[in-house]
């Protein structure tokens, strides 16, 4: 028969386990809200997170009380709240890089007349940290603060081309998700593409992420030859053809070099 101390200990362990699970579930909901392009309902959140509606409501209520999510008055769905913005804006790890690269991005945008982006490598993609839009009304979507996949983006393919063979093999063993009818989903075909990038030093994406968008990227290294960022120029395919992009290869490498000089 259990004594009182044993019962108390078990209760404490169960309570701690329940608390950790609640935190994990709340973070999952927060992630789904952040990934949604529009306010999302509790019902949809519960379905995506595989939670019952009562649990989802309770967790969303707590997040809302703390200001991490907000209810949209029109759709009644939920979106990220101001408290989250306050937390993330306290420390901007890319502020210095953005400031040092900004003039070069602006010059390239003015010269070519298309959208220019600055991104950094992540383990599962590339994160866009700055974007200067073209003056044209038809332009790229806003990619800032979003992570783009590796296998179908101009900067992502550069990252793949620089991976050690063993790491690249691990990536290519996974399913290459098609984002458009032009996405390269055959590992061997992608390997050939990466071989070209190693020679040309620039990467291109021709309708591979969005069939209406084309882009070209160049890598940016620090003084120790570590990959730190990418500069990308992109636009609608009717205005920026594959041939036009390749003519910009030297200009992209020049812009990347200029940013590298600002990092020294």
Secondary structure, 3 states (H helix, E strand, C coil): CCCHHHHHHHHHHHHHHHHHHHHHHHHHHHHHHHHCCCCECHHHHHHHHCCCHHHHHHHHHHHHHCCCEEECCCCCCEEECHHHHHHHHCCCCCHHHHHHHHHHHHHHHHHHCCEEEEEEEECCEEEEEEEECCCCCCCCCCCCCCEECCCCCHHHHHHHHCCCHHHHHHHHCCCCCCCCCCCCCCHHHHHHHHHHHHHHCEEEEECCCCCCEEEEEEEEECCCCCEEEEEEEEEECCCCCHHHHHCCHHHHHHHHHHHHHHHC
